[in-house]
Amino acid sequence: MGKITPFLWYDGQAAEAAAYYTSLFPDSGMQQANPMITNFSLGGQDFIAMNGGPMFKLNPSISLFVTCATEAEVNELWNKLSEGASVLMPLNKYDWSPRYGWLQDKFGLSWQLMLGDPAQVGQKIVPCMLFVGNQYGNGEAAIRLYTGIFPGSSVSSLFHYGPQHAQMEGKLMHGQFRLGDTVMKAMDGFGDHQFGFNEAFSFFIHCKDQEEVDYFWGKLLEGGGMEQQCGWLKDKFGVSWQVVPERFAELMGGPDRAKADRVMKALMGMKKINLQVLEEA
């Protein structure tokens, strides 16, 4: 498992959605499922889905960008994901790709499918952030912030709108970056969009100890972030992160449910996770 895992919020559909997604990609499968949490992999990449209730809904502010090696692969994935979906950009030829489309699937998760060279991306499925509304224009600043926080990070490419796009000139058309071993993308989205970043799509940071929890928590809050309950926070751009020590899974696991209940009760009283308090519980 990498340092960062995409974390998806559902209202009772986590296992169903995970089973659907794993049927679409080779080298995929369900790893663990219980009434609350489903762990699964797509194309060898890890994901977590949670049944969190109706509070938050997935939207196109963060999508999964899939680079396909052949037109046939694009078409097949599009046809499968189109079942019950809403099309955001029709599958067609565009300036940036001879075959591209964007849709929101029947579970609410957004996908961008593009014909391209997967080897140039280095990762089959890439989370892509879209900066809209009051965050429009912050795509590059977010990339600079995140790559400055996570060790082993780098900026792969930045493409900006030129003068032929008067209202968008200088804004980020497309950026690709790497946070440790995870490839990600970011774009600025011009126009009136009725959505924005929320807790339905967050990024789960696997921390080896309390020192790492403290480091990532502090860095991601700098400049106007917001603490939330149970190890969740929003950074200054509104993107949600979970900062969690690896030991937490061990404390919650095992047959002793009374122990797990005590740990969960302690967790509910926290914002930043205090591993020592969980251990004592």
N, C-alpha and C positions, 0 to 999 in steps of 0.2 A: 504494500500500500504506500502511495506517495505521501508527500507532506500535506497536500491539499486535496480534499475530495469534494466534488460538487454534491450539494445536499438539497433535495427536493421535498417540498411540503405538499401533502395531499389531504383530502378530507375523506378518509376511509378507502382510498383507491391505490395506496402505495404498492401493495403486492401485485395487484392487477396490472398497474402501469408498468412495473418492473418486468413482469412476465411478458407483456406485450413488446417492450423494447428489446429484451434479450432474444426474442424470436426474429428480430430484424437484422442482426449483425452476427457474423461468424466470431468465434472466440469470445462468446458471451455466456453468462449464466447467473442463476440465483445462487447466492452464497449463504445467506442466512435470512430467515423471515420469522417475525413474530407479530402479534397484533399491532405493535407500535412501529417497529423499525424493519426495513427490508434493505439488506446489502446486496448489491448486484454489480456485475461488470459488463461493459459493452466494448467489444473490440479490444479486450485486455485492459480497459480503464475502469477504475472503481467509481461507484456511485452509491449514495445513501438516499433512501426515500423514507419519509416519516408520515404517519397518519396524525397530523397535528390538529385537525378540525377545520372549521370553515373560516377562520380568521383571515387567512392570507391566500391569495390566488396567484398562480403562475401567470406571467404575462411576457410580452416580447422584449422587455428590458434586458433580460439575459436569455440568450438562446444557445443551442448547441449547433456548432458549425461543422459540417461533415464534408471533407474533401474526398471526392470519388475519382478513381483512376479512369473509368470509362463512362461513356454516355449511358450505356445500358444499366450500369449500377445506379446512376442518378435517377433514371426513369423508374427502376424497380423500387428503390427506396421511396421515391415520391408517391408512387401508386399505393404503396402499403401505408404510408403515413397519412395519406389524403383521406382515409376512411374517417368520416365525422369531423374533419379538420376545417379550419378557416384559412383561406389562402391570403397571405399578406403581400407577396409578390409572385405572380404566376411563373411557372416553370417555362423559361424562354432563353433566348440569347440576349446577353447584355454586354456592355463595353468591357466589363472585367472578366467575363467568362462566356464561352459558347453555350453553356448549359447551367442555369442557376435558378433556384426558386426558394421561397421563404413561406413557411406555413406554421400554424399553431395547431397541434394535434388534438385529438378528442379528449385528452386529459389536461390540456392547457399548456403543455410544454412546447416551446417554439424551436423550430429547426430551420437552419439554412443549409441547403444542399448545393454543392458546386462541383463542376468538372474541373479538375486540376491535378497537380502532382502531389500526392500525399507525402512523398519523400521530402519535398521542400518545406512542408509544414512540420513534419516530425511527430505528428500525433493525429490519429484518425478522427477523433471527435474533440472539438475544442470549445470551451465556454467562451461566449462572445458577449461583452457588455455594450449596451447601446445607451449613450448619454443624451437624454432628451429633457425637455422642460427647463427647469431651473438648473439642471446639470449640463445642459447643452454647452459644448465648448470645453468641457473638462476632461475629455477622453485622454489626451496626451498627458495632462497633469496627473491623472490617476495612474497611468502607466509608470510615470517617473516615480510616483510615491511608492507603488507596490514593489517595483524592481529595486528600490532603495532599502526596502525592509527585509525582503526574503533573501537569505544567502544563496549564492550561485545563480542569481537572476541576470537577465540580459534583455535588451530591446532588439528584436530581430528586424523590424521594418516599421516605418511610419510614412504614410501617404496622406497628403493634405489636399483639400480642394483648391483649385487654381482660380485665377481671375475670371475664367469663363463661367464660374458659379458665384456670381456677385454676392449673394446673401450668405454663402457658405465659405467664402475664400478664407484660407488659413485654418479652417476647422479640420478635424481628423476624419478623413474618408475611411481609412482602415489602418489599424496598427496591430502588430503581432509581437508578443513578448513571452518570455519564459520566467516563471517563478519557481526556482529550484528545478524540479523535474516535470513541471506542468506547463504546457503551452496554453496561452490564452490570447484572446483578441479583444479589441475595443474599437468603437466607432462613435462619432458624433451624429445624432439624428436631428436634422432640421425639421421644423414644422410643428403642428399642433397634435401632440400625442397624448392620448388619454390614459397613460400608464407611466410607471416609474419603478425604480428599484424598491423591492420590499423583501420581507423575510421568507417568501415562498421559494426563492432560489438564493441559497447562501453558500458560503465556502467554509468547510470544516477543516480546521488546522490541527493536525496531530502533533501535540507537543510532548517531548520526551520527559519533561519534568516541570516543576514550578517555575524555575528560572526562565524557561522558554515561554510559559504561559504569561509571566509578567512582561517579558520582552515584547511579544506580539500584541498583547493587550494594550500596552502603553503606546507603541508605535502606531497602531491602527486608530487609536483615539485622538492622536495629535491633530491639532488644527480645527477641531470642531466635531469630533465623533461623539457618539452617544452610547453609554452603557445600557445594556439590557439584562434581563434575568438569565440565570443558568448558563453563563459562559457565552452569551450572545452579545454582539455589539454591532453598531452601524458606524462605518467610517464617515469622514466628512463629505463624501460624495453620495452617501445613502446606501452603499453596498453593505450587505449583511455578512458577518463572519461569525464562526463559532470557534472559540479558542479553548481547547480541551486537552488535558493531560492523558496520555495513553493509559495510565493506571486506572482511570475512571471506568473503563470497560471491564477491567478485572474486578473492581469493587462491586460493580453492578451484576456481574456474572455469577455462576455457580448455583448450587441448589438451595442455599440459605436465603430465602426470600425475605425473612425478617431483617437480615443484614442489608439487603438491597433496598428495602423500604426505608431504613434509617439513613442510608446514603442519599437516597432520592429526597427525603425530607430535608436533609442538610443542604443539598444542592438548591432546593427551591428558595432558600433564604439568601442565596448569593447572587451577585452580579458576576464579577470576576471569580473564577473558581479558585478556591483555597484548598489545595490538596491535603494539607495537614488536617484541616477540619473534617474532610471526607474520610480520611484514614481513621480519625478518632471516632467518627460515627459508626 
